[in-house]
Amino acid sequence: MHTASRRCLRGGSIAVIGLMLSSLIAQTPHPAFEVASVKPAPPQADPNTGSWSPPGRGRFTADHVSLALLLHLAYGIDDSQIANKPAWLETNLYDIVAKPEDGISLTRDELKPRLQDLLQQRFHLVAHIETRSSRGYALVIAKGGPHLTPTKADHFPGFRINVSSGQMRGANWSLPQLAQYLTSAAGFPVVDQTGLPGSYDIAFSYEPNPDADSTLPPLSTALKQATGLLLKPQKIPVETLVIDSVDKTPTAN
């Protein structure tokens, strides 16, 4: 199980990501779960114990997760890409058990449209996409070149070992996926402008508090030391999911 933690691309590649996100919104009808139970979590539920099932298990389960987290999973976006959030989006918690039709293993790509349909049907989510210019970072190659570790492919793509505060550890990550995980750590959107294909195993620690007296380096330094990549501050176009309306209480099972 993944434990819930608290915490793009040059030119045409940025446009491709925008097109992909826009197509997720526009695609109708979505494939749907065959059976789904959606209910508010018990009042004593702790968001720090929230968890959800990994890809490829043939069913989707989530315990004590917020609607914000479900949007992340459904659309492959980060907090910084969600606008017009209701105040309860990250605090109200839900429990979900859902099963697709036979023969569907529920890879990440198979889960997304089904979870989008569930959000639309059970929470009456209505949303649209806007491209907004935002302060952020470009992930670029540092002087001296990259020194990345090609993945051993021991895990499914995008596998997170530990991406809690101060840790950046995962397996079988593409660089756009690394940029996505760096977004949470950096506090601003990060887009991949390295132009490097392939997948890699990433492992480094950093000091998340810039004012702390620590032996660990800050994020940007740790990233450069571990990978030969840099975070370059700049304005970037960010495809943003704008919530028009959404219900706090899901429809009955």
N, C-alpha and C positions, 0 to 999 in steps of 0.2 A: 504494500500500500504506500502511496505517496503521503507524506505528512504535510499538511498545509503550513506554510511559513509566512510570517509577516514580512510581512516583511519583518539598415534596410538598404539602402542600397543605392549605388550611383546611377543617375540618369534613368535609363529605361528600367533598371531593376526596381527602383522606387515605384515607378508607374505600374510594374507588374504586381507588386504587393498591394497597391491600391486597387487594382483591377480584381485581384483575388478576394480581398475583403469585400469589395462592392458586390462581387458575384455571389458571395455567401448570403448577403442580405437579399439580393434580387432573386435568387434561385427559388422557384416555386413550381410544384410543391416539393418540400423536403422529404427525403426518406424519413420514416417515423419509427419509433419503438413500437413493437407489437404489444407490449404490456408495460405499464409504468406506474409506480406508486410514488407520489410526491406529497410530502407533509411537513409542516413546521417541526423543527427539532424540539425536544422537551425544554422547558424553561431553564433547567439547570445545565443545558448543553454549553460546553466550553469551546470557543472557536480555536483555541490552541490544540485541541484534540481532533480537529477536523481532518478527515481523510477521504480519499477516493480511490477507486480501483485503477490499476495500471491497464494500458492498452492490451488488446488481444485475449481477454478473458471470456468473451462471449456474452458479457452482461456488464452493466454499469451500476456501481453502487457508490453512494456518497453519504457520509455521515457528518453532521454538524458543519455544513459548508454554507457560505453566504451566496447571495445571488451574484455578487461581484465575481466570486471565484468561478461560478458556473458560466458567466459570460467569458471569462478568460479561457476556459476549456472549450466553449462552444465556438468562439471566433478566433482563437489563437492570438489574443491581444493582451496588453498589460493595462494596469490601472490608469496610466497616463493617456491611454487611447479610449477612455470612456468619459463622455461628457454628459452634463445634465443629470447627474446622479441624484436620486432621492436620498434623503438623510439616512435611511435604514438599509441601504444597499449592501453595506459591509458588516452590519451588525445583526440583522435578522438571519437566523440559521435554519437550514432545511436538511431533511433526510430523503434520499432518493434511491429507489431500486428500479432498474429498467432493463428490459430484455428485448433485443432485436429479433428479427425473423431468423429461422434456422439457416445455418450456413454463413452467418455474419460473425466474424471474430471480434469486431469492434476495434479495429486499428484506430489511431488518432484521426485519420481522414474519414473513416466510417462513423466515428462518434460525433464529429462536429455537426454535420447536418441534422442528425437525429436529436442531438441536444438542443440545437437551434429550434427545431420544430416543437420540442417539449416546452421550451421557454415561451414560445409564441402561443401554444395551445393552453398551457396550464397557468402561466403568469400573464397572458395577454400582452406580451412584449411587443411594442411597436418602436422601431428604431430606423435611423438612416445614417448614411456615411457622409462625412465632410472631410476635405483635405485642409488641414490647418498648419500654418507655419509656427513652429515651436522651438524654443531654446532646447538644445540637445547636444549630442555628441555623434561624430562619425567615427566608426571603428576602422582604423587605417593601419598600414604596415609601417613599423618604426624603422628608422635608419639602422642598417645592418641586417634587415630582413627578418622574416618570421622564423621561429623555431618551435613549431607545433608538433605534437605527437599524434601521428595517424591512429585512428581508432583500431582497437583489436576486435571490434564488432561483437563484443561479449553481451551487449544489451541492445534493446530496441532504440531507434533514433530518438535523440533528445532525452535520454535517460538521465535523471537527476539523482546524484548521490547525496549531495548536500549543497543547497543554495541559500541556506540561512545566512543571517547577517554575519559578515566576516569570512564566509566560505564561498568558493566558486569551484565546485567539483561535480563533474558529470562525464558521461561516456557517450560516444557516437553523436557528437554535436556538430552540425554544420555551423559555419560562422554567422549566418543570420540567426540561428538559435542561440549562439553565444551572445549576440547583440541583444536578443530579447531578455536573456537572464541578466545581462549587465544593466539593462534599463532599470530594474528594481534596485540593484545595488547602487547605481549612480544617482538615482532620484530624478532622472530626466530621460527622455527617449534616446535610444542608441540605434543607429542604423549601420549596417555593414557596408563599407566601401572598400574592402580589401580586394575584391574580385577573385578571391581564392576559392576553388571548388573543394569538394571532399568533406569528410567528417573526421573529428578529432576527439581525443580524450583530454579533458581539461582538469587541472588540479592546482589550486593555489589558495592561500589564506591572505587576508588583508585586514587592516584596521578600519572599521566602518566609521569611527568617530574621528574627524580631522583634528580635534582639539585634545585627543587623548595622548598621554605619555606612554607610548607602546613601542615594543621592539619590532612589531609588524609594520610593513610599509602601507601607505594608503592604496586605495584601489588602483589608480592609474599606474603607480610604480610597480605594484605586484603583477598587474596584467602584463606590462612590458617585460618584466623579468621572466615571467613564466611562458610567454607566448611570442614575444617580439612584436606585439601589436600595441597601438596607442589609441587613447580616446581624445579626439580633436574637437574642442568646443565649436559649435556653429549652429546657425538656424537650419532646421530640417523640416521637410514636409511630412506630416504625420496623418495617416488615415485614421480618423476618429469615429468611433461608434457613438452617435448622439441618441440618447434615449428620449423618445417622444412621450411614451407612457408605458407603465408597467404596474402590475398589481402586487401588493405586498403579500396577500394570501392566495396560494394556488387554488385552482378549482378542485373539487372533491375527486377522489379516486373512483 
